[in-house]
């Protein structure tokens, strides 16, 4: 309560009922604000706990075909080589079409150049014939368009060659992946040779599931079981 409200109450200008209502409204606002802050903080705590739980429960994936590393890399190299071959075939077909179009455009330009020479001669000999002059202008314009078309085809051919050069890096990437595969296979063979034993696994004595002192007290090996295990070692 402020000093002004206290003075008004003492002088009788302030109604106690209104003052209680105002105080109750302020308490409700404070409670609502506090609840909203608590609600906003709870998801953050739960998300943090969930993240910590996920980080501490990371286990290696099962050793099936979907998670075998070398198997996956072999599939990548095989599929990438197949797709690259398909892309090269498509690009080669487009390049051949562009080269054929260049040849045809050159033939058209030769015809138009010949027509220009013809209509130039006719226009000079028959200056009064307007059709010769109009055909000359039409052929000149067509020759310019054909020249632009030929330049476009040549630029497209150069771009296709650049694409084929860039695609060569795909083969380099494939070779790098194959080198990684070979290193991993060599490491796998080395680890297998390093941990190789003289006794086959099916001939080995089974190991105990639980021993005295383990956290789990179920199926604890007894002293008789230990003596039998030592005796079996002596027989081997």
C-alpha positions in Angstrom: 0.0 0.0 0.0 1.4 3.4 -1.0 1.5 6.5 1.3 -1.2 8.2 -0.8 -3.6 5.2 -0.3 -2.9 5.2 3.4 -3.6 9.0 3.7 -6.8 8.6 1.7 -8.0 5.8 4.0 -7.3 7.8 7.1 -9.2 10.7 5.8 -12.1 8.5 4.8 -11.9 9.2 1.0 -10.9 5.6 0.2 -13.3 2.7 0.5 -11.8 -0.3 2.2 -13.8 -2.6 -0.1 -12.2 -1.1 -3.2 -8.8 -1.3 -1.6 -9.2 -5.0 -0.8 -10.4 -5.7 -4.4 -7.3 -3.8 -5.7 -5.0 -5.8 -3.5 -6.6 -9.1 -4.5 -6.2 -8.2 -8.2 -2.5 -7.4 -7.7 -2.0 -10.8 -5.9 -3.7 -12.6 -8.8 -1.5 -10.9 -11.3 1.6 -11.8 -9.3 0.5 -15.4 -9.1 -0.3 -15.6 -12.8 3.1 -14.2 -13.7 4.9 -16.6 -11.4 3.0 -19.6 -12.8 3.8 -18.5 -16.4 7.5 -18.2 -15.5 7.5 -21.7 -13.9 5.7 -23.2 -16.9 8.2 -21.6 -19.3 11.1 -23.0 -17.4 9.8 -26.5 -17.2 10.2 -27.5 -20.9 13.8 -26.2 -20.8 14.6 -28.5 -17.9 12.9 -31.4 -19.5 14.6 -30.9 -22.8 18.0 -30.6 -21.1 17.3 -33.8 -19.1 16.2 -35.6 -22.3 19.3 -34.4 -24.1 21.6 -35.7 -21.3 19.7 -39.0 -21.2 20.1 -39.4 -25.0 23.8 -38.5 -24.8 24.5 -41.1 -22.0 22.5 -43.9 -23.7 24.5 -43.9 -27.0 25.1 -47.5 -28.0 26.6 -48.9 -31.2 24.0 -49.9 -33.8 23.3 -53.5 -34.5 25.7 -55.2 -37.0 23.2 -55.8 -39.7 23.3 -54.9 -43.4 21.9 -51.4 -42.7 24.9 -50.5 -40.4 27.8 -52.4 -41.9 30.3 -49.7 -42.8 32.2 -51.4 -45.6 28.9 -52.8 -47.0 27.4 -49.3 -47.1 30.6 -47.8 -48.7 30.6 -50.6 -51.4 27.0 -49.7 -52.2 27.9 -46.0 -52.5 30.8 -46.6 -54.9 28.8 -49.0 -57.0 25.7 -46.8 -57.3 27.7 -43.6 -57.9 29.7 -45.3 -60.7 26.5 -46.5 -62.3 24.8 -43.1 -62.1 27.9 -41.4 -63.3 28.0 -43.7 -66.3 24.3 -42.9 -67.1 25.1 -39.1 -66.8 28.0 -39.4 -69.1 25.9 -41.2 -71.7 23.2 -38.5 -71.5 25.8 -35.7 -71.8 27.5 -37.5 -74.7 24.2 -37.7 -76.5 23.5 -34.0 -76.0 27.0 -33.2 -77.2 26.5 -35.2 -80.4 23.2 -33.4 -81.0 24.9 -30.0 -80.6 27.6 -30.9 -83.0 25.1 -32.1 -85.6 23.2 -28.8 -85.1 26.4 -26.8 -85.6 27.0 -28.6 -88.9 23.4 -27.9 -90.1 23.7 -24.3 -89.0 26.9 -23.9 -91.0 25.2 -25.3 -94.1 22.3 -22.8 -93.7 24.8 -20.0 -93.3 26.6 -21.1 -96.5 23.2 -21.1 -98.4 22.3 -17.6 -97.0 25.7 -16.2 -98.0 25.3 -17.5 -101.5 21.8 -16.0 -101.7 23.2 -12.6 -100.5 25.8 -12.7 -103.3 23.1 -13.6 -105.8 20.6 -10.9 -104.7 23.4 -8.3 -104.5 24.3 -9.0 -108.1 20.6 -8.9 -109.2 19.9 -5.7 -107.3 22.9 -4.0 -109.0 21.9 -5.2 -112.5 18.1 -4.6 -112.0 17.9 -1.6 -109.6 14.3 -1.1 -110.5 13.1 -4.5 -109.3 12.2 -4.1 -105.6 11.8 -7.8 -104.9 15.6 -8.3 -105.3 16.3 -5.6 -102.7 13.7 -7.0 -100.3 15.0 -10.5 -100.6 18.5 -9.3 -100.1 17.6 -7.6 -96.8 15.7 -10.8 -95.7 18.7 -13.0 -96.4 21.1 -10.6 -94.6 18.9 -10.7 -91.5 18.6 -14.5 -91.7 22.3 -14.8 -92.0 22.9 -12.7 -88.9 20.3 -14.9 -87.0 22.0 -18.1 -88.2 25.4 -16.8 -87.1 24.0 -16.1 -83.6 22.5 -19.5 -83.5 25.9 -21.1 -84.4 27.6 -19.1 -81.7 25.0 -20.3 -79.1 25.6 -23.9 -80.2 29.3 -23.6 -79.9 29.0 -22.1 -76.4 26.7 -24.9 -75.4 29.3 -27.4 -76.7 32.0 -25.8 -74.6 29.7 -25.8 -71.5 29.0 -29.5 -72.0 32.8 -30.2 -72.2 33.2 -28.3 -68.9 30.5 -30.5 -67.3 32.3 -33.6 -68.5 35.5 -32.4 -67.0 33.8 -31.6 -63.7 32.3 -35.1 -63.7 35.8 -36.6 -63.7 36.0 -35.6 -60.1 33.4 -38.2 -59.3 35.8 -40.9 -60.3 38.4 -39.4 -58.0 35.9 -39.4 -55.2 35.1 -43.1 -55.9 38.8 -44.0 -55.7 39.2 -42.1 -52.4 36.3 -44.1 -50.9 37.8 -47.4 -52.2 41.1 -46.5 -50.6 39.2 -45.9 -47.3 37.5 -49.3 -47.8 40.9 -51.0 -48.3 42.3 -49.4 -45.2 39.3 -50.5 -43.1 39.5 -54.0 -44.5 43.2 -54.1 -43.7 42.5 -52.9 -40.1 39.8 -55.5 -39.7 42.1 -58.3 -40.9 44.8 -57.1 -38.5 42.4 -56.9 -35.5 41.1 -60.4 -36.3 44.6 -61.7 -36.5 45.6 -59.9 -33.3 42.7 -61.4 -31.3 42.8 -64.8 -32.9 43.1 -67.8 -30.5 44.3 -71.3 -30.8 41.1 -72.8 -29.5 37.8 -72.6 -31.4 35.0 -70.8 -29.7 32.7 -73.8 -29.7 35.4 -75.8 -27.8 36.0 -73.2 -25.2 34.7 -73.6 -21.6 31.7 -71.3 -21.0 32.5 -68.3 -18.8 30.5 -67.4 -15.6 27.7 -65.0 -15.9 28.1 -63.7 -12.3 30.9 -63.8 -9.8 31.0 -62.9 -6.1 31.2 -59.2 -5.7 29.1 -58.4 -8.8 26.2 -55.9 -8.3 23.7 -58.6 -9.3 23.6 -61.5 -6.9 21.6 -63.8 -9.1 23.3 -67.0 -10.4 26.5 -66.3 -8.4 29.1 -69.0 -9.1 29.7 -71.2 -6.1 33.0 -72.5 -4.8 32.2 -75.9 -6.3 31.7 -74.4 -9.7 35.0 -72.6 -9.4 36.8 -75.8 -8.5 35.2 -77.6 -11.4 36.3 -74.8 -13.7 39.9 -75.0 -12.5 39.8 -78.8 -12.9 38.7 -78.5 -16.5 41.6 -76.1 -17.2 44.0 -78.7 -15.8 42.5 -81.4 -18.0 43.0 -79.2 -21.1 
